Amino acid sequence: MTDLNEIYKSVLEADRAAVVICDLEHIIIYMNPTAIRRYDRWGGAALLGKSLLACHNEKSREMIEKVVDWFRADTANNLVYTFHNEKENKDVYMVALRNDSGELIGYYEKHEYRNPETMRMYEPVI
């Protein structure tokens, strides 16, 4: 039987969007390969184990704290739209991570690109 944790990690590792997961102390505990490349000029993989708050200005740190407080307030509070990156045509969200009992255990930033796909459908398998 395949380990479910291996499956989850494989999904994150294959994602073309950057995935950075933080614990409730704002420590970066996971970065997928896309995130490591994307944030290379700020340290890339060396950011693991460091505070996400150190990478943001005061206003952003304040907003991150407010969102995490909102996540804590109710198990139904799980997704916040944070901004639209016009240059990359993507929307960015903060997403709560919860254990099986609904307890908040961390959060991550979700990127949703709005550009139509340019890859031909099923091309690699045809």
N, C-alpha and C positions, 0 to 999 in steps of 0.2 A: 504494500500500500504506500502511496506517495505521501510524504510529509506535507501537510497543509501549509506550514511555514515556508517550505521551499517553493511551493506554488505562488504564495503571496509575494515572496521576494523576487521570483522570476517575472511576475507581472510588472513590478516596480522597475526592475532592471531593464526591461524591454521598452518601457515607456519613452517616447520621444520628447516628452515634456519633463522639465526639471521637477524632481520631488525631493523636498527637504523636510524631514520629520524631526520634531522637537518634543522634548518631555515638558512637564509642567514648570520646570525651572528654566525653560527656554534654551536648554542645551541641545545642540544639534546631535541627534543620535543616529541619523541615517541620511545619506545622500545617494541618489541613484547616479549611474555614470553620466547621464545628461547634466545633472546638477553639478557634478564635480567639474565637468568641462565648462559649463556656463559660468561658474563662479571661480574659475581658475585665477583670474587677476586679483581676487580677494583672498586667495589661499587654496581654493579647490578642496581636495581631500583633507588638508590641514585644518579645515573649519570643523571637522568632526570633533566633538567633545568641547567645543567652544560655545559661548552664548550667542544666540541669534540676535539678541538685543545690541550687542557690540557692533553689529553690521548695519544698524539703522540710526537715523537721526532721532532727536528727542521726541518730535511729534509722532513719528512712526512707532517708537517704543511705547508711547502712551496709548496709541490705538491698538497695538498688539495686546497690551495688558487689559484694555477694556474688552476686547473680543474674548480673551480667555476668561475673564470674569463673567461675561455673558454666557459662554459655554458652560461654566460651572453652575450658573443659576438654574438651569433646567435641562433635563436630558433631551428635550425637543430642540434645543438651540445647538445646531450642528454645522451651519454653513453661513458665511458672511461674504458678500461681494466686497472686495477691497479696492479694486481699480481696473481701468481699461488701459492697456498698453497699446497706444495707437501705432507706434513704430512696428510692433510685431503683430498687431491686430489680434490681441488676445484679451480675455477677461481673466482676472485673478481673484481667487477666493481663499479664505482661511476655512479649514475643515477640522471639526473636532474628531478626535480619536477616542473611542470608548471601549471598555472591556465588556464582557458578556452581561454583566449586571448593570451596565449603563454608566458606570463611573468614568469620569474624564481621566484619561491617561496621557494625553498629549494632543498635538495638533500638527497640521501640515498645510502648505500652500499649494493650491490646485490651479493649474494653468489650462485654460480652454482656448485653443486657437480658433479663429473665425475664418481663416482663409480656406477656400475650397482645396481639396486634395488635388495634387498634380500627378500623382502616381497613377499609372493605368491600372484599371481594375483587374485583379487576378493575374497580372502579367508574369510574376515569378513562377507561377504554377502551370501556366498554359503551354 
